[in-house]
Amino acid sequence: MVSYSSSTNLARPALADPRVNDNYSWSSVAFLRRPVAVISWLFVLSLLIRKTLLIRQRDLESASSVDDHALAEIAIVGASCFFLIMVPSTQKMLARIRGTSAMWMLGLYGLGAVSAVWSIMPAYSLFMAVEVISQILLIYLALSCCRSFAETEQCFLIIAVVVVLLGMGVTVRFHGLTTDLYWWRSNIYPTAACMLCCYCAAEYYTATGLRSRWLLGAGVFSFGAVVLASGAGSIISTLFGVSVAALVLGNKRWPMALLLSLVVAGAIASPEKSYEWVFRYKKRVQVVELHGRKNLWDEKLDFYRQRPIEGYGFATGAKLGEIVQTNTHNSALAVLLGMGAVGLAVAAATIIKLYREMWRSRLRFGFGTAGCICGISAGLLNSMNMSFLGEHWRSPSTIFFMLVGMHVLIMKNTSTSRDIPLQEMPAPPAERPEFV
């Protein structure tokens, strides 16, 4: 068994058996017994509850006012920042992700905080940027408490399912446990479920034992959520994620390739039925106009042309124009409006770096890498339909940055990847590794 230095909390002894599938058990859900991880997840879930179950509808005049819900959100973010400052593990975690795409993403939102200087709503832009940064750091910190890949993956599956359920809770709050499928339409919980489904699909065919049952259960649940919501964007993004899986799974790709072949064959054999299933509850004119998004984007682009370099300030894009939106429904456009061409250039460089890291990790490690690539790819595509990146913090943002955090832990070859089968890992060092 490989031993580790005790100089940092991120370096923990791996489990005795180095095979991840054998280590997968209920007893490995040890993150629930670690105070730092538990408190971090409580802050993350508290904010999500505020943004889902406690969501409220306001008119245009009160859209920017500070009410009791806003005060609760401010209190959660403030407590999160205080916790991150006081916990010594935060500095060690930042040292671990230094130079990675995870740190670059923090830099992107750091630019969002700086944009408060020229923002049309300075306090709003600054707070929203700090909120996103605090939640990303909490997720990275909580994941860094896991001592093995099995534990990290189980943590991801549990939290991801809870996030999807919170999104579905919005429908339950406003319409009850209705059996009318029309009221289950949404772009909140299927966006989160899409990434979870793609991760499970990519990892399932290399899993055995209890791990395969966990992945199957989470995958079936998330796929059911995508179908239930009838969101065309999430359905298309899920198929895209499966397509990516067919490319990165190597000799295990045939199930994904077979599934894609069946989908394509069905679409060719019955195009009208396929159209009705993907675009259920939508008229053809709504599909052509992207359900009003085309007109929305045209209006937002007119604003962008007036301030193309610096933008209007982080998270202000949805508030530009005659109609105030909850989001711009396009992450690239949200970055352009909020941080201008400079922000989009930083975002593009971050995504390129992320994919280069993930591909190198795929060549070096086995477990988790394919799932992270597929889940992140599906999430990035779906963010062009719902802007959960580059703007406000939303429930799908949680799953996306959990995948980024898992990828970084695997890439950094910490204890979270030490229970990967030995034949898929480089030879262990003669001396125990020091983490700096």
N, C-alpha and C positions, 0 to 999 in steps of 0.2 A: 504494500500500500504506500502511496506517495504521501510524504509528510510535508507540512507547510510551516512557514515562519509565522510566529504569533505577533509580528510587528504591526499587523493591521487586521481589522475586523473583517476585511474582505477575503482574507486567506484563511480558510477553515479546513480541517481534516476531511478528506473525502470518505465516503462510506467504504466498508471493507471490500465488498464485491464491486469491481469496477464496471459491471454491466448494468446499464441504466434500466433495462426492462425488469431485471431482478430486484432492483432497488425501489421500484414503484410500488408503494403501499400507502395505506392510510397513515401509518406511523411516520411516514416521511413528511407529512404536512406539518413540519416543525416551526414554520414561520409564524404560525398562530400563537406560539409560545414565546416569541421574541418581542420585547417591549417596543423597540425601535420600529420594527416592521408593522406591528399591530397599530401603533399610533399613526404611522405614516398612512396606512390604508384607511384608518378611521377618518383622517382629514380628507383624503381623496374621495371617499364615498360620501362624506358629509356634504361636500360641495356638489357632488353629482345628485344627491337627494334634493338639494336646494334647486338645482337646474332641471330636475325631472318631476318628481312627485310634488314639489312645492312651486312649480312653475305657475306664473300668473299672466293674465292677458291685460294689457294696458292700452289706452288710446294714445294718439299722437302727442297730445299735450303733456301727458305724464310719462312719456317713454324715457326721458332722461332724468326724471326725478329720483330722489333717494327715499324709498319707503322702507318698511320693516324687512321685506325680503332682501333688499339691497344692503341694509345694515347687517343682516345675518351673513350675507356673502362676504362683506368687508371683514367681519369678525373672524370668519373661518380662514380667510386669506392671511389676515394679520397673525392669527395664532399659528398658522402653518409656517410663516416666515420666522416667527420667534423660535419655533421648534427647530427649524433647520439651522438657525444661527447657534442655538445652544447645544446641539448634539455634535460631539466630536467626529462622529462617523461621516458627517457631511463633507468635511475637508478631505478625508481619506477617499471617499467616493469620487469627489471631483478630481483628485489626483489620478484615480484609475481611468477615468474617461477622458483625460487630457489628450488632445490631439485627435480624438475620434470624431465621427460624424455626430455622435450624441452631444459633444461639446459645441460643435458647429451649429446644431439646432438651437442650443441655448444662446449662442451668439446672435442668431437670427432674431430671436425674441428680445434679446438685449438691444438690438437695433430698434425694435418696436418701442422699447422703453425710452430710448433716446429720441424717437420721433415725437415724443410729447412736447419737445421744444418748439416744433413748428406745427403741431397738431391744431386742428380747428376745435378740438375738445381736449386740452392738455391733461387735465386730471383723469379723464375717462381713459385715454390712451395709456397713460402711465399705470393706472390700476389694472387694466386688462392685461398688459404685458407682464406685470409683476404676478398676477394671478396665474397665468400660463406657466411662467418660469417656476413658480413655487410648486405647482402640481407636477411638472416634469421632474424636478429634483426629488420630490417625495416618492415618485414611482421608482426612479433610479435607486434611491436609498433603500426602499423596501425590498427591491429585487436583490440588491447587493447583500442582504442579510441571509439569503438562501445559501445552503452549504453544498448543494449538488445540483446537477442538471435536472434530476427527477423532481426535486423539491421546487426548483424554479418553474418548471413546466406545470406542475400541479397548482402552484400559486397563480400562474397565468390563467389556467383553465377556470379555476374557482372565481377569481375576480372578474374575468371576462363574462362568465355566465351571469354573475350578479349585475354587471353593467347592462347587459342586454335586458335582464328582468326589470331593472329600474326604468329603462326606456319604454318597455311595454307597460309599465305602471302608469305612464302618462295617459295612455288610452283608457286604462281601467279607471283612472280618476275622473275623466271627462265623460266617458260613455259606459262605465261599468264593465262587468264581465259579459259583454254582448256576444251573441253568436252571429251577428251580422258582420260578415267579413269586410264590408265596405268601411266600417269604422276602425278597422285595424290597419288601414293604410297609414303609412308614416315613412319619413326618411331619417328618423332618429335611430331607433333600435335596429333596423335592418342594416344600416351602415356599419354599426358595431358588429352585428352578427356575421356580416359578410367577411370581415377579416378573420374572425374566429373560425368560421367554416373553412376558409382557405388554408389556414394553418393546420387544422385537424386533418383535412384531406391530404395535404402534402406529407404529413408525418405518419399517418395511419398505416401506410403500406410498408413502413420499415419498423413498425412496432409489433411487439408480441406481449402475451400475458396481460397483466392488469393494466399496463400502459395503453394497450390497444383498446381496451374497454373504456377507459377514461376518454381517449380521443374519439372513439366512436360515439359515446354518449353526448359529449360536447358538440361534436360535428353534426349529429342528427338534430339536436336541439337548435343549433344556430341555423342550419339549413331550413328547418321548419319555420324559424322566425323570418328568414328572408322571403320564403314563399308566402307566408301569411301576410306580410306587409305589402306585397304586390308592387314593390318599388322597382321600376325598370332599371334605374341606375344601379341598384344593389344586385339585381339579377345579372345584369351585364358584367358588373365588376366581379361577381363570383365566378362566372364563366371565364373571365380573363385570368383570375387567380388560378383556376384549374389549368388553364392553358400554360401558364408559367410553370406550374408543377410538372406538366408533361415534358417541359424542357430541362428541368434541373434535377429530376429524380434518377437520371441514369438508367440502369437496367431495371429499375422499379417503375418506369414511367408508363408501362403498357396499360394499367388500369385507367389512368388519367386520359391517355390517348384513346382508349376504347370509349370512355364516357364522352369525350368531345366528338368522336365519330358518330356516336348515337344521337347526340344533340344536333349536329349538322345534318345528319340524315333525316331526322324528324322535321327540322326546319324546311328542308328541301321538299320532303314528301307532303307536308301540310303547312304551307306558309301562312295561310289565314289563321289557322288554329294557333300556330306559334305566335303570330302577331297579337292575337287576342289574349294569349296567356301572359306575354311579357308586358303588354300595355293595357292590362285589364283596368276598367273604369276610366279609360281615357279616350276622348274622341280623337279622330285623325288630325283635326286642326290643332289640338293641344299637343300632339306628338310632333307635328311639323314645327310649331312655335316653341317646343320644349316646355310646354305648360307655362307659358309666360316668361320663361327665363331669357329667351332671346331678346325680348323688348327690354327686360331689366338690364341685361348685359350691355345692350346698345346705349342705354341711358348712362350706365356707370362708366363706359368707355369715353363718353363725351366729357365727363368730369375728369377722367384721368388725363386727357389731352391738355387740360388747363394747367395741371401740375405733374408733368411726367417724370421728373427726376426724384423728388422727395416724397410725393404723395400728400395725403391729408392727415396723416397720423394713424397709428396702429388702431385697428378695429373700428374705424370710423366709416368704412366703405358702405356698410349696410344702411347707414343713416343719411347718406347723400341722396338727394332727389326729393321728389314730391311725396313718395310713399316710403315710409320707414320699414325696412325688412328685418327679420331676425338674423339673416346672414345673406351674403352675396351669392350663395349657391355656386361658388367657383373659387377655390383656394388661390389659384394663380391671380385671378382678378382681385381677390381680397388683399393679397400682398402688394399688387400694383397700386391699388387705391390707398393702402395704408402706408407703405414705405417706398413707393415709386419703383423706378427701374433699378435703383440701387438694391432695394430689398429683394426684387425678383432675381437679380444676379446672384446675391448671396444664397437665396433659396435653391436656385439651380445648381450652384457649386456644391451645396450641402447634399442634395439628392445624388449627384454624380459620385461624390465621395462615399456616401452610404452604400450605393450599389457596388462600387469597387470593393469595399470592405466585405460586403455580404458574399460576393462571388469568391473572393479569396478564402473566406471562412468555409464556404461550401466545398472547396477543393481540399481543405485541411481537416475539417471535422464532419461528422455525420449527422447526429441527432440535432434537431432544432433549426439548423441552418436553412433547409429547404422550406420549412414552415414559415420562418421569418421572411424569407424572400417573397413567398407567395402572398402572405397576409399583408405585408407592406405594399406590395405591388397593387393588390386589389384596393387597399385603402387609399393610395395615391390617386388611382383612377376615380374612385368614388368621391374623392374630395373635390372633383370637378363638378359634382352634383350637389354636394352639401359641404360648405367650407368649414370643416372642423380643424383645418390647419391654416396658420397664418392669420387667424382672427380670434374669435372668442374661444374659450375652453368649453368643449362639449363632451358628452359621454363617449362618442367614438374616438376622441382624442386620447382617452385613457388607454384603450386597447392598442392604438397605433404606437404610442410611446412605450407601452409595455413590450411590444415586439422589438422596438429599437433597443430598449434596455437589455432584453434577452440576447439580441444579436451582439451587443458590445461585450456582455459577460462571456459569451462563447468565444468571440474573437480574441479577447484578452487572455484566454486560456487560464481563467481563474478556476476555483474549485467547482464552479457550476458546470464545467465541461470535463471534470476529472472522472466522472463515472460513465463516459462514453467508452464503448468497447476498445480495448487496447489496439486491435488491428487497424482501427480508424484514427489513431492518434500517433503523434510523433513519440519516439522513445522517451521515457521519463528521464529527467536529468539525474546525474549521479548524486548531486547534493540537493538539498531541499531549496526550492526557488525563493528568492527574496523579492518582495513586491515593493517597488518604489514609485 
